[in-house]
Amino acid sequence: MTMRQIPTGLERFLFACSAVVVTADGLALGLLTLTEHGSFYLSHLGIAGRPTAGLFHAVLSTLAVGLAVTAAALFPSSWRSGQRMMLLVPGCLVLAAVGATGVGTMPCSAGCPFPPPTATDLAHVASAVLLFGSVIAAMLLVGLYSPDRGLRAVSWGALAVSGQGAIVAGAMGLTGNAGVLGGAFQHLIVVAAFGWFFVLIVRSVPAAPASSGAALTWMFLFFAVVAAATWWQPPWPLVQAWHAGITVVALVILGLVHRRRSIPTSAWAGALGFLALHLLASRWLYSHVPYEVWSRALTGVPLGEALGWERNHFDRLVHFSYGVAVTWVFARTVAGHWHSSGRRAAQGVLLVAVGVVLSTSVLYELAEWSLYSVASPASAEMYNGLQGDVWDAHKDMALALLGSIGASGAFLIRYWGRASMLRAAVLENPRRLCCEEPFLRWRDQPLGAR
C-alpha cells in the first residue's frame, strides 16, 4: 500500500485521537499548575510525595502516546506534500514522544534542575531537553517547508515564543537563578507548544471523502454499544430514563436535519460524542460519576484530591462538550448552504452558533429550575445535581459558552486563509450542494479563479 492508498478515514481517525489527547493533556497540565501555586517548574508537579505526582506522570505518558499518534497521522500528508523535508516532522514528534516518556517515568528531586543533581535528575533534564528541542525543531521545519501558508505563519510565531523562552529558561536553570521567572518562561513554552500542536492537527486533517456512510455506520454502532452499556444494572433507572428521553429527542432532531441538509461526518462525531457523554453521566445522575475511582485505578491518586475539588465536576465537562458539539454541527452544516464567502460570512455563522448554544443553555437551566415547582425537592435535586452550588446554572452556561467559543476558534483555524472559509468547508462534503447551480458554477471554476 502506497501513501496515496492509505484510507482518508484512518488518517482522520488518527488526527481526531491526537487532538483529543493533546487537548486533554493541555487542560490537565493547566489545572495542575493552577492547583500547585508553589511549583515554578512543571517538573516539580511530579516530585514523589506530591498529590499531583500520579496525575502528572499519567499526563506525560498519554502525551507521549498523543505525540506518537500525531506523527503517524502526519506521515502520509507529509509524503504527499512533495516537500521531503516535511518527512522529518513526524520524526521530530517521535523523538518528542520519547522525551515525554522520560520526563513522565523519571521524576526529578525537590532541587531539580538546580545543582547538585542526581543521576535521575540528569536523565529527567535530558528527557525534557529532548522533548522541547524536538518540538521546536518540528516548528522550524513546518515554518520552512509546509505548503500551508497559514500553518507556516503560526509555526513562526510559536517558534519565536518557544525559542526565546527555551533559551532564557535554560540559561537561568543552568546558573541556578531560575525561580519564578524561569518557571514562567517554561509555562510560556508549554502554552505556545500546545497551541501550535492544536493548530497543526486541525490544519492537517485531510478532507472527508464524499461518501461517509461506512464511517457513520461505525459511529452509530459505537454509540449504540455505549448506550446499551449504560443500562446494565442501572442504579437509578427512572431518573436515567428522563435523561435518555433528551437523547432520543436530540437524535430525532439530528436525523431530520441530516435528511434535509446532510450533516458532515465530523459534525456527527461531535454530536454522538456529546450524547455518549450525556448517557454515561445520566447513569450516575451526573453527581455520582465515579471518575475518582477511575483515576485512582489509572494513576493511584483520585482526581479530585489531586486538583483540590470538593464536588463532582463531570457535569461541567458535559456542558462544555455541549457547546463544542452544537457549534461544530451548526457551523459545518450551515456553511454548506451559505453562498457568501469570506471572513464576515464565517463570523456570521459562528455568531449565530454561539447564540444558539447560549439560548438553549438558558432554556435548559430554566427547565431544571421549573422542576422544583412540579416535583418534590428531593426528586428535583436528584435530577438537577446542584450539589449545593447556588451558582451551578451560571457555571454550566459559562462552560457551554467557552466550549462554543473553542469550537468557533477551531473552525476558523481549519479554514482561515483558504480561498473561502465557508466554501472550503463545503468542499469537504460536496454532495450537499451537488444539485445547486451556484455551487456547481463555482466548483467548476479553475482554482485560481476561486
C-alpha positions, -999 to 999 in steps of 0.1 A, spaced: 0 0 0 14 34 -10 10 67 8 -17 77 -17 -37 45 -9 -39 50 28 -76 54 37 -85 90 44 -108 78 72 -78 62 90 -59 95 88 -88 115 101 -93 90 130 -57 93 140 -59 131 139 -90 130 160 -74 108 186 -43 130 188 -65 162 190 -84 147 220 -53 136 238 -33 168 232 -62 190 242 -70 169 273 -33 169 284 -30 206 279 -61 213 301 -49 188 327 -14 205 329 -32 238 332 -53 226 361 -23 211 378 -4 243 375 -32 263 390 -36 238 418 1 238 428 8 275 432 42 269 447 55 250 417 76 272 395 87 244 372 62 219 357 86 190 366 80 198 403 45 186 399 59 151 396 81 150 427 75 119 447 51 126 476 32 154 460 -6 148 455 -1 158 418 27 133 411 5 104 399 -16 126 376 14 144 363 31 111 353 -2 99 337 -5 132 317 31 129 304 26 92 294 -6 100 275 11 130 259 38 106 246 11 85 231 -6 116 215 27 127 200 33 93 185 -2 91 171 2 126 156 35 115 140 17 85 124 -11 107 112 12 134 97 35 110 78 11 103 48 3 140 44 39 150 47 48 125 20 20 138 -3 31 174 3 60 170 -21 84 186 4 107 158 15 119 179 45 84 177 59 90 140 64 113 150 93 84 165 112 69 131 122 104 120 132 108 150 155 74 142 171 86 106 177 117 120 195 94 143 215 73 113 225 105 96 237 113 127 257 78 129 272 81 93 283 114 100 300 100 131 318 70 111 330 88 80 342 119 96 358 107 122 383 132 148 394 141 155 431 130 186 450 160 206 440 159 197 403 171 212 380 195 231 403 228 215 413 239 192 427 218 169 405 213 132 410 215 107 382 177 106 379 177 144 377 202 144 349 181 118 330 149 139 336 166 171 324 179 153 293 145 140 285 130 175 290 156 189 266 148 162 240 111 169 244 113 207 240 141 206 214 123 181 192 91 202 193 110 234 184 127 216 156 93 204 143 81 240 144 111 252 124 106 225 97 69 233 94 76 270 92 101 265 64 86 238 43 49 234 49 27 242 18 1 257 41 8 294 44 -14 299 75 3 270 92 37 284 84 28 318 100 16 301 132 47 280 133 70 310 131 50 327 158 52 297 181 88 293 173 96 329 183 79 324 217 92 289 224 127 295 212 133 326 232 116 311 262 137 280 260 170 300 258 161 321 288 147 293 309 176 270 301 202 296 309 186 305 341 182 269 351 219 261 344 230 290 365 207 282 394 189 315 392 156 304 377 130 308 404 96 322 395 109 339 363 124 307 349 92 288 356 71 315 339 92 311 308 88 274 309 50 278 311 51 301 282 69 275 261 43 249 271 14 272 261 30 280 228 37 243 221 2 231 229 -13 259 208 9 250 179 0 213 182 -37 221 181 -33 243 150 -11 217 133 -36 189 139 -66 210 128 -50 223 97 -35 190 87 -67 168 88 -75 156 53 -108 164 38 -135 138 43 -145 117 13 -178 125 -3 -192 91 8 -191 87 45 -218 60 50 -193 35 64 -179 59 89 -214 69 101 -223 33 105 -193 26 127 -200 57 148 -236 47 153 -226 12 163 -202 25 189 -228 49 202 -253 21 204 -229 -1 224 -222 28 248 -259 34 252 -266 -2 259 -238 -5 284 -252 24 305 -284 4 310 -266 -25 326 -280 -28 361 -287 10 364 -288 23 400 -315 49 392 -334 37 362 -363 61 364 -342 93 365 -319 78 339 -349 73 316 -357 110 319 -322 119 307 -324 92 280 -355 110 267 -335 141 259 -310 119 239 -339 105 218 -352 140 211 -317 151 201 -313 121 178 -346 128 161 -337 164 155 -303 155 141 -319 129 118 -344 154 104 -316 180 98 -295 153 82 -323 143 59 -326 179 46 -291 193 49 -267 162 52 -247 167 84 -209 161 77 -192 132 93 -171 153 117 -202 170 130 -219 136 136 -188 126 155 -190 156 178 -228 152 183 -226 115 191 -196 120 213 -215 146 234 -246 124 236 -225 94 247 -210 116 275 -246 126 285 -257 90 286 -227 80 306 -233 108 331 -270 101 334 -263 65 345 -249 80 377 -271 111 377 -242 133 369 -234 139 406 -221 104 412 -200 96 382 -171 75 397 -142 93 379 -124 93 413 -123 55 412 -112 55 376 -84 80 382 -72 61 413 -70 29 393 -51 46 365 -28 70 384 -30 59 421 -44 92 431 -81 104 430 -85 133 405 -105 154 430 -78 150 456 -50 160 431 -69 191 420 -85 201 453 -121 196 441 -149 193 466 -177 183 442 -182 160 412 -174 181 381 -184 157 354 -215 178 347 -191 207 338 -174 185 312 -208 176 296 -219 213 294 -185 222 279 -189 194 254 -224 206 245 -211 240 235 -184 223 213 -208 198 197 -237 222 189 -213 249 175 -195 224 153 -227 208 140 -242 242 133 -212 257 116 -203 227 95 -239 222 84 -249 258 77 -216 265 60 -226 243 31 -257 263 24 -243 298 28 -233 312 -5 -215 342 8 -177 340 10 -150 354 31 -143 363 67 -176 381 75 -198 352 64 -178 328 86 -181 352 116 -219 354 110 -223 317 110 -203 313 142 -220 342 160 -254 325 153 -240 292 165 -228 308 198 -263 324 202 -279 290 197 -257 275 224 -264 303 249 -302 304 242 -306 266 245 -285 265 276 -307 292 293 -338 273 283 -324 240 298 -315 257 330 -349 273 332 -364 238 327 -343 225 355 -354 254 378 -391 247 369 -388 211 382 -388 225 418 -423 237 412 -437 204 398 -417 178 417 -406 172 452 -373 190 463 -356 156 466 -366 145 431 -356 178 416 -323 178 433 -316 142 422 -322 152 386 -306 186 386 -275 177 407 -267 211 420 -245 196 448 -250 226 470 -236 251 444 -260 281 441 -241 292 410 -244 259 393 -266 272 364 -243 302 358 -212 280 357 -229 255 334 -239 282 309 -204 298 311 -187 265 303 -211 259 273 -202 293 261 -165 285 264 -169 253 245 -188 272 218 -160 298 215 -134 270 214 -152 252 186 -156 285 167 -118 290 170 -112 255 157 -135 263 127 -116 295 119 -83 278 123 -94 250 100 -104 272 71 -85 305 77 -66 318 48 -81 295 23 -100 306 -9 -132 309 11 -135 296 46 -171 286 42 -167 272 7 -136 253 18 -159 236 43 -183 228 15 -156 210 -4 -153 185 24 -188 173 18 -197 184 -18 -227 161 -21 -247 185 0 -248 211 -29 -244 188 -59 -277 199 -73 -274 236 -66 -265 256 -97 -245 284 -79 -223 258 -63 -218 239 -95 -207 270 -113 -182 279 -85 -169 243 -83 -162 241 -120 -141 273 -119 -102 270 -121 -86 270 -87 -70 304 -94 -104 320 -100 -118 308 -67 
